[in-house]
């Protein structure tokens, strides 16, 4: 597994993509590259269809297990496309890769990795889901906190969903995730969706446990 040192942070990177992982405090941050190795969204659903690519997916799973074993109280996954979306061949979200999405959700459940939260991109708006709509494990068991924070300068759009906290589409918006770590087995988190001039648009408070 390639490793780099950037600003005194040890960063791991998968082969063949531009994903990376690093630790801030006790939070493990995993950023996946969902373009470089992805099959076309228009391909029929199958166990072979992938958004991550085989090499990066293996790396991603190793990173999740390593973060669990290291006792990281929060694993923050940066997904550049929406996680929550009905299964739909051709859609440029995880809904267009529904079989692989279920594989990932099953992996989290089966390996008892319950402290993953997703910061998701691509939708030009603010939103969050508290796990009500984000569980794609077979039979359930892997609800995830999902947060969207956008769009700085782009036109508004609403993608994916539904989201338990609703959607605030619009430009001049951004999200901030605050982590309060007292050294226990979990951390308290506060997600703030904010408009640059109009102030707070939504707030979600959750625990990583």
C-alpha positions in Angstrom: 0.0 0.0 0.0 1.7 3.3 -1.1 2.2 5.9 1.7 3.0 9.6 1.5 3.8 12.2 4.1 1.9 15.4 3.5 2.1 18.2 6.1 3.2 15.7 8.7 0.1 13.5 7.9 0.7 9.9 6.8 -1.5 9.4 3.8 -2.3 6.0 2.2 -3.2 5.8 -1.5 -4.6 2.9 -3.6 -3.0 1.8 -6.8 -4.4 3.2 -10.0 -6.7 5.9 -8.6 -6.5 9.2 -6.8 -8.2 8.0 -3.6 -6.4 8.7 -0.3 -6.8 8.2 3.5 -5.4 10.0 6.4 -6.1 10.6 10.1 -7.0 13.9 11.8 -7.0 13.5 15.6 -8.8 10.2 16.0 -10.9 10.6 12.9 -10.0 8.4 9.9 -10.8 10.2 6.6 -11.2 8.0 3.5 -11.6 9.8 0.2 -12.5 7.5 -2.7 -12.0 8.1 -6.4 -15.4 7.2 -8.1 -14.4 8.1 -11.6 -11.1 6.6 -12.7 -12.0 2.9 -12.4 -15.8 3.1 -12.7 -17.7 1.0 -15.3 -20.2 2.9 -17.3 -23.4 3.7 -15.3 -25.4 2.3 -18.3 -24.0 -1.2 -17.9 -26.5 -3.7 -16.6 -26.4 -4.4 -12.9 -24.2 -7.3 -11.9 -21.6 -8.4 -9.3 -18.9 -7.3 -11.7 -20.2 -3.7 -12.2 -18.1 -1.4 -10.1 -17.8 2.3 -9.2 -14.6 1.8 -7.2 -12.7 -0.7 -9.3 -11.4 -3.9 -7.9 -8.1 -2.6 -6.6 -9.5 0.4 -4.9 -12.4 -1.5 -3.4 -10.0 -4.0 -1.8 -8.0 -1.0 -0.5 -11.2 0.7 0.8 -12.2 -2.4 2.7 -8.7 -2.7 4.2 -8.9 0.9 5.3 -12.3 0.3 7.0 -11.0 -2.7 8.8 -7.8 -1.0 9.9 -9.7 2.0 11.2 -12.0 -0.3 13.2 -9.1 -2.2 14.6 -7.2 1.0 15.5 -10.2 2.1 17.5 -10.9 5.2 15.5 -14.3 6.5 16.9 -15.3 8.1 13.6 -14.7 7.0 10.0 -15.5 9.8 7.6 -16.0 8.6 4.0 -15.8 11.2 1.2 -18.1 10.0 -1.6 -18.2 12.2 -4.7 -21.7 11.1 -5.7 -24.9 10.6 -3.7 -25.2 7.4 -1.7 -29.0 7.6 -1.3 -30.9 7.0 -4.5 -33.3 4.4 -5.8 -31.6 1.6 -7.8 -31.6 2.8 -11.4 -29.3 1.7 -14.3 -27.7 4.7 -15.9 -27.9 7.0 -12.9 -24.7 8.7 -12.0 -25.1 8.1 -8.3 -24.7 5.0 -6.1 -28.2 4.1 -7.4 -26.6 3.3 -10.7 -24.3 0.8 -8.9 -26.8 -0.7 -6.6 -25.2 -4.2 -6.4 -21.8 -2.8 -5.3 -23.6 -0.4 -2.9 -25.2 -3.4 -1.2 -21.9 -5.2 -1.1 -20.3 -2.2 0.8 -23.3 -2.0 3.1 -23.2 -5.7 3.9 -19.4 -5.4 4.5 -19.9 -2.7 7.1 -22.7 -4.7 8.8 -20.9 -8.0 8.7 -17.7 -6.5 10.1 -19.4 -4.5 12.8 -18.3 -1.2 11.4 -21.0 1.1 12.6 -19.3 4.4 12.9 -19.1 5.5 9.3 -20.5 8.8 8.2 -20.6 10.0 4.6 -19.7 13.5 3.3 -21.3 13.4 -0.2 -20.8 15.5 -3.2 -22.4 16.2 -6.6 -25.7 17.6 -5.3 -25.7 21.4 -5.4 -27.4 21.8 -2.0 -27.4 21.1 1.7 -29.0 18.0 3.1 -28.5 15.3 5.7 -29.9 11.9 6.5 -29.8 10.4 10.0 -29.8 6.8 8.7 -33.5 6.6 8.0 -33.1 6.3 4.3 -29.4 5.2 3.9 -29.4 1.5 4.9 -28.7 -0.6 1.8 -27.6 -3.8 3.5 -29.5 -7.0 2.7 -32.2 -7.2 5.3 -30.9 -4.0 6.9 -28.2 -3.4 9.6 -26.0 -0.6 8.1 -27.7 2.8 8.5 -25.2 5.6 7.8 -25.2 9.3 8.5 -25.1 11.1 5.2 -24.3 14.8 4.7 -24.2 17.1 1.7 -22.6 20.5 1.7 -22.8 22.7 -1.4 -22.9 24.5 -3.7 -20.3 27.2 -3.4 -20.6 28.8 -6.9 -22.7 26.3 -8.9 -26.4 26.5 -9.7 -28.8 24.7 -7.4 -29.8 21.0 -7.9 -31.4 18.2 -5.9 -30.2 14.7 -6.4 -30.8 11.4 -4.6 -32.8 11.2 -1.5 -35.1 11.2 0.3 -33.2 12.8 3.1 -34.5 12.8 6.7 -33.4 16.4 7.2 -34.7 17.7 3.9 -32.9 19.5 1.1 -31.9 23.1 0.8 -30.7 23.6 -2.8 -28.7 26.7 -3.7 -25.4 28.3 -4.3 -23.2 30.2 -1.8 -23.7 27.4 0.6 -21.2 25.1 2.4 -21.1 22.5 5.2 -18.9 22.2 8.3 -18.6 19.1 10.4 -17.5 19.7 14.0 -16.2 16.8 16.0 -16.1 16.9 19.8 -13.7 14.2 21.1 -13.4 13.6 24.8 -11.3 10.4 24.4 -14.2 7.9 24.7 -15.3 5.2 22.4 -17.5 7.6 20.4 -17.4 11.3 19.4 -20.1 13.8 19.3 -20.6 15.5 15.9 -22.5 18.6 14.7 -23.0 19.2 11.0 -23.8 22.8 10.0 -25.2 23.6 6.6 -24.7 27.3 6.1 -25.4 30.0 3.5 -22.6 32.5 3.1 -24.8 35.6 3.7 -28.1 34.2 5.1 -26.5 32.1 7.9 -27.5 28.6 9.2 -29.9 26.6 7.0 -29.7 23.2 8.8 -28.1 21.5 11.7 -27.7 17.8 12.5 -26.2 16.5 15.8 -25.2 12.9 16.0 -22.9 10.4 17.8 -20.4 8.2 16.0 -21.3 5.1 18.0 
